[in-house]
Amino acid sequence: MATTPPAKASGHPPNMYPIACDDDVVQFRHRVREAAIAAGLRLIDQTKLVTAASELARNALEHGGGGLGEVCSPETVGRAGVRLIVEDDGPGIPDIALAMTDGVSGVSGGGALGMGLPGTRRLVDSFEVWSEVGVGTCVTVEKWAL
Amino acid sequence: MERIPIVTLGESLFVTIQVDIDDRLATTLQDDLMERIVATGARGVLIDISSMEVVDSFMGRMFAGIASMSRILDAEVVVIGMRPVVAITLVELGLSMPGVRTALNVERGMALLDQALTARLNSVGVDGELADGDDAPG
């Protein structure tokens, strides 16, 4: 796999991170953890958000051929919380309703969609998915401080 | 290449995952563990995850995979020290980790291993064949 260009040289805004290899997923988790702490999320909510971030980043890497993860601070979100936007320009999801059905993309399915989007949705407070076949997939989630 | 150390502890292997592992390191650990089980004839594997702040579906599947592979290689696996927030998150994610035994700490993990191995010994006849269901009278 090609080496990842340094974040600063890639021209991405500072809160956007490339997801192009295994280590990028780890780094993305770290950035999300930092944002979650800064936004005042409780430990359990930090853990849920970081886990969701890991699922989404891995989906983008494995099924979208790599992508981009954005971490938005409370100023952007408009309330105490963190918004994550994970996008790829992979093959897209032909049937989102099916992908959002529990059990379709579960553990035994060889990881059709990782743990599947339904599991990830349960970990966050707001969840939106956009996808177009041949264009890509973009998932936006939010976790709010209580 | 970075590797997670595997320590021999009596008849068992002991692994502590202290780094934030990526998928490649997880896969390497799986391979290394299977090799060590065969090389040492270990009957048990203890995996300490008390340092892990996140366990996502990939890592959960990895533990389930290690457990079932080890069982085929005649070893039992116990995952120890899972943090409460990790347990809550795994359940909400919908991941059940089939076949993975868990214990709160090393002591209870060792006890669970002993228990599992004793139970298995009792279910095996003297000549190594599975005992049949009805108890033959003395």
Interface residues (C-beta under 8 A of the other chain):
Chain A: D22 D23 V25 V26 R29 H30 R33 L43 I44 T47 K48 V50 T51 S54 E55 R58 D102 G106 V107 G111 G114 M115 G116 P118 G119 T120 R122 L123
Chain B: D20 I21 D22 D23 R24 E53 V54 V55 D56 S57 F58 G60 R61 A64 V85 V86 I88 T89 E92 L93 G94 L95 S96 P98
